[in-house]
Amino acid sequence: MTTEVTLPPTSASPTARQVWTRARGIALALVLLIAAAVAIAVIRSDTRHGELDPRSADPYGSRAVAELLADRGVDTRVVTTLDGATTAAGPDTTLLVAVPDLLSAPQQSRLHSATAESGGRTVLVSAGSASVERLAPGVTADPATSFDSTLSPDCDLPAARRAGTADTGGIRYTTIHLTADECYASERLATLLRIPAPSGDGDTVLLGAPDILLNDRLDEHGNASLALQLLGSRPHLVWYLPSLADASATSEEGERGFFDLLPSGWLWGTLQLFIAAALAALWRARRLGPLVPEKLPVAIRASETVEGRARLYRKANARDRAAGALRSTTRTRLAPLVGVPVSQAHAPEALLPALSAHLQGDGQSPHTLLFGPPPGDDAALIQLADHLDALEREVRRP
């Protein structure tokens, strides 16, 4: 007798629904990542627009301090090129460099040469280790920044003593200049440093943080007083905002590479992306849960399945597994016929006594047939199959 298993025809390729089911997790993660990036970009563009720009009225701009200086007769001029900054340096001018670390090494050397003997004041805002060694020789920027933002002056500099506490906490400095004024110390390292010029009335002021110049922090503590005294000591203030569009930044000796233009945290950010990608790959590669059966695209005859499985058993010499399968199936079919629950079909103490009551001949022992050792060769396996078939026919005979 031939039994056919007919399955509905299906396509071997995944359907659109299956593709969506598999990819929706990754798609959702990408959507969330893009949304977060857009939100961060919008927030940063709103709050950081015109940072340290004396023309900007945004919270991080510096228009308020420029207006206060104008009321005191100090005119403020913004320059974005190195030539404009070096030309403006003079004894009646305060030159403020907003982001010194953006300057290349040759630009920093040129700027220091122009201001060292100018007789004016140079204010370096948040100058880190990339610029402080050239713009203020003899000064070192500590790698660890100040833990506190608001600090007390603790020095003899008149401007600092009159201002009192201020938000100078940021980069901390050490110096070998014995005549330097070291103010607003954080763990014995100054966050405001004034270095007099070797000759004349000029000096260089290093400010560890830009907070006292920002619009939203100017009215706190002694920020306004300190900012006005540092920037208003001379009638002219030149506010230098370094720009990558400056021709001197792209000269042959001052040319900066691609990696120099990337933010300082790009390396760690890229590493985190690689780790996230690796975790996503492991998550997708690992099969979580049981295997999912798939529909076969063709009809398969039961006889072909039995024959194929038998060939596999024969090829592997798995007579023990074949005999076990025959005996297990026979026990499962015999148990209901002799009144034994299927759950106890494989227990000799339950099946054999009930089976003996239905046997009349003196054939082979049921225990040997149903629970005996595996056959030693193919002939014995065939003989076992015949005996099991005969046993089942005898039990079914009325």
C-alpha positions in Angstrom: 0.0 0.0 0.0 1.4 3.4 -1.0 0.7 6.5 1.1 1.1 9.9 -0.4 1.7 13.1 1.6 0.4 16.0 -0.5 1.5 19.5 0.4 0.3 22.7 -1.1 2.6 24.2 -3.7 4.8 27.0 -2.3 7.6 29.1 -3.6 11.1 28.3 -2.5 11.9 32.1 -2.2 10.8 34.0 0.9 7.7 36.1 0.7 7.5 39.8 1.4 5.9 39.1 4.8 8.8 36.7 5.7 11.4 39.2 4.6 9.7 41.9 6.7 9.5 39.6 9.7 13.2 38.9 9.6 14.4 42.5 8.9 12.0 44.5 11.0 14.3 44.4 14.1 17.2 45.8 12.2 15.0 48.3 10.4 13.6 49.5 13.7 17.1 49.9 15.2 18.2 51.9 12.1 15.1 54.2 12.4 15.8 54.8 16.1 19.5 55.5 15.4 18.7 58.0 12.6 16.0 59.7 14.7 18.5 60.0 17.7 21.2 61.4 15.4 18.8 64.0 13.9 17.6 65.0 17.4 21.1 65.4 18.7 22.1 67.4 15.6 19.1 69.7 16.0 19.7 70.2 19.7 23.4 70.9 19.2 22.7 73.3 16.3 20.3 75.2 18.4 22.4 75.5 21.5 25.9 75.8 20.0 25.2 78.2 17.2 27.7 81.0 17.2 29.7 79.7 20.2 32.0 82.3 21.6 31.0 84.7 18.8 30.6 88.3 20.1 28.0 88.9 17.5 25.8 86.0 18.7 22.9 86.5 21.2 22.5 82.7 21.6 23.1 81.2 25.0 26.6 80.1 24.0 27.4 83.3 22.2 29.3 86.3 23.7 27.3 89.3 22.5 26.5 90.4 26.1 30.2 90.9 27.1 30.8 92.8 23.9 27.9 95.1 24.6 29.2 95.8 28.1 32.7 96.5 26.9 31.2 98.9 24.3 29.5 100.8 27.1 33.0 101.3 28.7 34.5 102.6 25.5 36.1 99.3 24.3 35.5 98.6 20.6 35.3 94.9 19.6 36.3 93.7 16.2 36.0 90.1 14.9 38.7 88.6 12.7 38.7 85.0 11.2 42.1 84.9 9.6 45.6 84.7 11.0 46.8 87.7 9.0 44.0 89.8 10.5 45.0 88.7 14.1 48.7 89.3 13.7 48.2 92.6 12.0 45.9 93.9 14.8 48.4 93.0 17.6 49.7 96.1 19.4 50.2 97.8 22.8 46.6 99.2 22.8 45.0 96.0 21.8 43.7 92.9 23.6 43.8 89.9 21.2 41.4 87.1 22.3 41.9 83.7 20.6 38.7 81.7 20.9 39.8 78.2 20.0 43.6 78.0 19.9 43.6 74.2 19.3 42.1 74.7 15.9 45.3 76.4 14.7 48.0 74.4 13.0 51.5 74.3 14.5 52.9 76.9 12.0 49.9 79.2 12.6 50.5 79.0 16.4 54.2 79.8 15.9 53.3 82.8 13.7 50.8 84.1 16.2 53.2 83.8 19.1 55.9 85.7 17.2 53.5 88.5 16.5 52.2 88.9 20.0 55.3 88.2 22.2 56.8 91.7 21.8 53.6 93.6 20.8 53.1 95.1 24.3 49.4 94.1 24.2 47.4 91.4 26.0 46.7 88.0 24.5 43.9 85.9 26.0 43.9 82.2 25.1 40.5 80.6 25.8 40.7 76.8 26.7 44.1 76.3 25.1 44.9 72.6 25.4 48.2 70.7 25.0 47.9 71.0 21.2 48.5 74.7 21.3 49.7 75.9 24.8 53.3 74.9 24.3 53.7 77.1 21.3 51.4 80.0 22.2 52.7 80.2 25.8 56.1 78.6 26.1 56.9 77.4 29.6 53.2 76.5 30.3 51.8 72.9 30.4 48.2 71.9 30.1 47.2 69.2 32.6 45.4 66.2 31.0 42.8 66.1 33.8 40.4 69.0 33.8 39.0 70.7 36.9 36.2 68.8 38.7 34.5 72.0 39.9 33.3 74.8 37.7 33.0 77.6 40.2 36.3 78.4 41.9 37.8 81.1 44.3 40.6 83.3 43.1 43.2 82.6 45.8 45.8 84.8 44.2 47.1 88.4 44.3 45.9 89.4 40.8 43.8 92.5 41.3 41.2 91.6 38.6 40.6 88.2 40.2 40.4 89.5 43.7 37.8 92.1 42.7 35.7 89.6 40.8 35.7 86.9 43.5 34.4 83.5 42.7 33.9 82.8 39.0 33.2 79.9 36.6 36.8 79.3 35.4 36.9 75.5 36.1 38.2 73.7 33.0 41.7 73.1 31.7 44.3 73.4 34.4 47.8 74.8 33.9 51.3 74.6 35.4 54.1 77.0 34.5 57.8 77.5 35.1 57.5 81.3 35.1 58.2 82.6 38.6 56.4 85.9 38.0 53.2 84.3 36.7 49.9 84.9 38.5 48.2 81.6 39.2 44.5 82.0 40.1 41.4 79.9 40.6 43.3 76.8 41.6 41.7 73.4 41.4 43.8 70.8 43.3 46.7 73.2 43.3 46.7 73.8 39.5 45.6 77.1 38.1 42.6 77.5 35.8 43.5 81.2 35.1 47.1 82.0 34.4 48.7 85.4 33.7 52.2 85.5 32.4 53.9 88.9 32.0 55.9 89.6 28.9 59.7 89.6 29.4 59.7 93.3 28.6 57.1 96.0 28.4 53.5 96.0 29.6 52.3 93.1 27.6 51.1 89.8 29.0 49.4 86.5 28.1 46.3 85.3 30.0 45.3 81.6 29.8 41.6 80.9 30.7 40.8 77.3 31.3 37.1 77.6 30.4 35.0 79.9 28.3 32.1 80.1 30.7 32.7 83.7 31.9 32.3 84.9 28.3 29.0 83.1 27.5 25.7 85.0 27.5 23.9 82.6 29.7 26.7 82.5 32.4 27.8 86.1 32.4 25.4 87.2 35.2 26.5 84.4 37.6 29.0 84.9 40.4 31.9 87.3 39.4 31.9 86.2 35.8 31.0 89.6 34.3 33.5 91.5 36.5 36.3 89.1 35.6 35.5 89.1 31.9 35.3 92.9 31.7 38.6 93.4 33.6 40.5 90.8 31.4 39.2 92.1 28.1 38.8 95.8 28.9 42.3 96.7 30.0 43.0 98.2 26.5 40.8 100.4 24.3 40.7 97.8 21.4 39.6 94.2 21.5 40.3 91.9 18.5 38.2 88.7 18.8 39.9 86.0 16.7 37.7 83.1 15.7 40.0 80.6 13.8 38.4 79.3 10.6 39.3 76.4 8.4 38.6 78.7 5.4 41.7 80.7 6.3 44.3 80.4 3.6 47.1 80.0 6.1 45.5 76.9 7.4 45.9 75.1 4.1 49.4 76.2 3.2 51.9 73.5 2.4 53.7 73.4 5.7 50.6 74.0 7.8 48.3 71.6 5.9 46.2 69.4 8.3 45.3 65.9 7.4 41.8 64.4 7.4 42.2 62.8 10.8 43.4 66.1 12.3 40.0 67.7 11.4 37.9 65.0 13.1 36.6 65.6 16.6 38.7 64.2 19.4 36.2 61.5 20.3 35.8 60.0 16.8 38.0 57.0 17.5 35.9 55.9 20.5 32.7 56.5 18.6 33.9 54.4 15.7 35.0 51.6 18.1 31.5 51.6 19.7 29.9 51.3 16.2 32.1 48.3 15.4 31.2 46.6 18.7 27.5 47.3 18.1 27.8 45.8 14.5 29.6 42.7 15.9 26.9 42.2 18.5 24.1 42.6 15.9 25.9 40.0 13.7 26.1 37.5 16.6 22.5 38.2 17.4 21.3 37.5 13.9 23.7 34.5 13.4 22.6 32.7 16.5 19.4 30.6 16.1 17.2 31.4 19.1 14.5 28.8 19.8 13.4 25.6 17.9 13.9 25.1 14.2 11.0 26.4 12.1 9.6 23.7 9.7 9.2 24.8 6.2 6.6 23.6 3.7 7.9 21.3 1.0 7.3 22.4 -2.6 6.4 18.9 -3.9 4.4 15.8 -2.9 6.4 13.1 -1.3 5.4 9.4 -1.2 5.5 7.8 2.2 7.2 4.7 0.7 10.0 6.9 -0.6 10.6 8.4 2.8 10.8 5.0 4.4 13.1 3.7 1.7 15.4 6.7 2.0 15.6 6.5 5.7 16.4 2.7 5.5 19.2 3.4 3.1 20.6 5.9 5.5 20.5 3.3 8.3 22.2 0.8 6.1 24.9 3.1 5.0 25.7 4.0 8.6 25.4 0.3 9.7 22.9 1.5 12.3 21.1 -1.8 12.8 20.6 -1.1 16.5 18.8 2.2 15.6 16.7 0.5 13.0 15.8 -2.4 15.3 15.0 0.1 18.1 12.6 2.0 15.7 10.9 -1.2 14.6 10.4 -2.5 18.2 9.3 0.9 19.5 6.6 1.3 16.8 5.4 -2.3 17.3 5.1 -1.8 21.1 3.1 1.4 20.5 0.7 -0.3 18.2 0.3 -3.4 20.4 -0.4 -1.6 23.7 -3.9 -0.4 22.9 -4.8 -3.9 21.5 -4.0 -5.6 24.8 -5.5 -2.9 27.1 -2.3 -1.2 28.1 -2.0 2.7 28.1 0.3 4.0 25.4 2.3 5.8 28.1 3.3 2.3 29.5 3.9 0.7 26.1 7.7 0.6 26.6 7.6 -0.8 30.2 8.2 -4.6 30.0 6.4 -5.2 33.4 3.2 -3.6 32.1 3.2 -4.8 28.4 4.4 -8.4 28.6 1.9 -9.9 31.0 -1.0 -8.4 29.1 0.5 -9.5 25.8 1.0 -13.1 27.0 -2.7 -13.4 27.6 -3.4 -12.9 23.9 -0.8 -15.3 22.6 -1.6 -19.0 21.9 1.4 -20.4 20.0 4.8 -21.4 21.2 6.7 -18.9 19.0 9.6 -16.8 20.0 9.5 -15.1 23.4 7.7 -11.7 23.3 10.4 -10.3 25.6 13.2 -11.2 23.2 11.2 -9.8 20.2 10.2 -6.5 21.8 13.1 -5.8 24.3 15.9 -8.0 23.1 19.4 -7.1 22.0 20.1 -5.6 18.6 20.6 -7.9 15.6 24.1 -8.8 14.6 23.7 -8.6 10.8 21.2 -7.5 8.1 19.7 -11.0 7.9 18.9 -11.0 11.6 17.4 -7.5 11.2 15.1 -8.8 8.4 14.2 -11.8 10.5 13.3 -9.5 13.4 11.0 -7.4 11.2 9.2 -10.6 10.1 8.8 -11.9 13.6 7.5 -8.5 14.8 5.0 -8.4 11.9 3.9 -12.0 12.7 3.5 -11.1 16.4 1.2 -8.1 15.6 -0.9 -10.3 13.3 -1.4 -12.9 15.9 -2.5 -10.3 18.5 -5.0 -8.8 16.0 -6.4 -12.2 15.1 -9.9 -12.6 16.6 
